[in-house]
């Protein structure tokens, strides 16, 4: 069975991130935070919201600005945690800049700056976490195709 346009775009984004981010980093799609965060960090791509499309009538075309979310979580002592988080954020920016069309699956992808937060953990070092919103612009002939 053929995947929908939105699923093809999200799969292409996930594969791009998976290849670019450190191999020892935890990774998931639409999943919950694991009990143990790998030393290199953890990311989770969430499908997000396709939003209301702009519609062209001839030919019938639905233009989406789909907002997916990339959760990043790192743990460890403060200085190392900040360094790892910054490295991951920089890698995400670099990989998106190299392929804004996700191999031709979308018209354009861009990221918004994350707002990091420290999440205290009882008896351990805090987690540093943030969600990067990724705006995926693409077109389809049918909202369900």
N, C-alpha and C positions, 0 to 999 in steps of 0.2 A: 504494500500500500504506500502511496506517495505521501510525503509529509506536507503539511500546510506551509504556506510562505512564512508565517511567524515562527513555526517550529524550525524550519530550515535556517532562518536568520539566527535564532537563539542557539542552535546546534553549532553553527559556524563560529559564533562568538565564543561559546564554551571551548571549542576545539582550539581556537586561537589563543585563548587565555591558558589553557592546559599546556600547550606547547611552549609558551613564553615564560611562564612562572616557574620557579624552582621545582625540580622533579620531586624533591622530598617534602614539598608543601602539601598539606591536606587539601582535598578538593571535593566539591559536591555540587549538585544542582538541585535546588528546591528541597533542601534537607535541613535538619536541625543541627545545632552546635554540638560537636562531639564532646564526650567527657574529657578527653585528653587532646590538647592542641599540639600538633607537631612543632618541633623546635623552629622550623622554617616558616611556620604560620599556617593559616587555613583560609581558604576562600570558598564562597558559595555563590553561584549565579542563580538569581531568582527571576522567574519569568516576568514579573512586574505587570504593568498595565499598558495595553495597546492604545488606550484612549479613544476618543471619537475621531474617525478619519475625516479628512477633506475628501469630497467626492467630485470627480469629473464625470460628466455624463456621456461624452462621446470621444473615444470609447469609454464605457463604464470602468472607472478606475478608483480604487480606494487608496488614499495616501495616508499612511500611519506615521506618527511620531511615538513609537512604542518606547516606554521607559522601563528598562530592565534594571535590576539592582544587583550590585556585586558587593557582598559582605566580605570584609577582610578582618581577621582576628589574629593577633599575635600575643604571646605571653613571654614573661621573663623579667629580669631586672630592668629598671627604668631606661637606662641609656641604650642597652641592647635592643629592648623592645621598640624604642623610637627609631633606631637605625634600621631594623628589619622592616618596620611598617613603611618607612620612607622608601626603602629599596623596592618593596612590592608596588607601592603607589607609582613610583617612577617607571617600573617595568610595564605596568598597565598602560601608562601614558605613551610609552615608546612603541609598544606593540600596536596600539590603536592608530597611532600616527603613521605607521608603516602600511596599514591596510584598512583604510576608512570604509571600504565597501565589503569587507569580510569575504574576500574572494569572489565578489560580484553578487553576493546574496542580498545586499541592501544598498541603498543609495548613499548613505552616509551614517557614520557612527561617531558620537562625541561623548566625552565624559564630563561630569560636573565635579567640582572640587568636593572632596569628602569633609565631613566634620567629625574628627576623631573624638572618642570618649574613652576614659579609663573606667574599666569595670572592676570594682574591688572583688577579690576572691578571699574568702575566709581562710586564714592559715597559709596564704601563698601570695605570690606577686600578682599584681593586677593584670587584667587583660587590656590591651589597647584594641579598640574595634572601631570600624567605620563602615558606612554604606556609601558606595560610589554609584550614583545614578548614571546610567548609560542610555543615551537617547539614540534609538535606532530608527532611521527614516527609511521606509520601504513602501512599495506599491504592490497591490494585488487586484485582480479582477473580481474577487468575491471575498467578503470578510471571513468566510468559513473555508476558503480554499488555500 
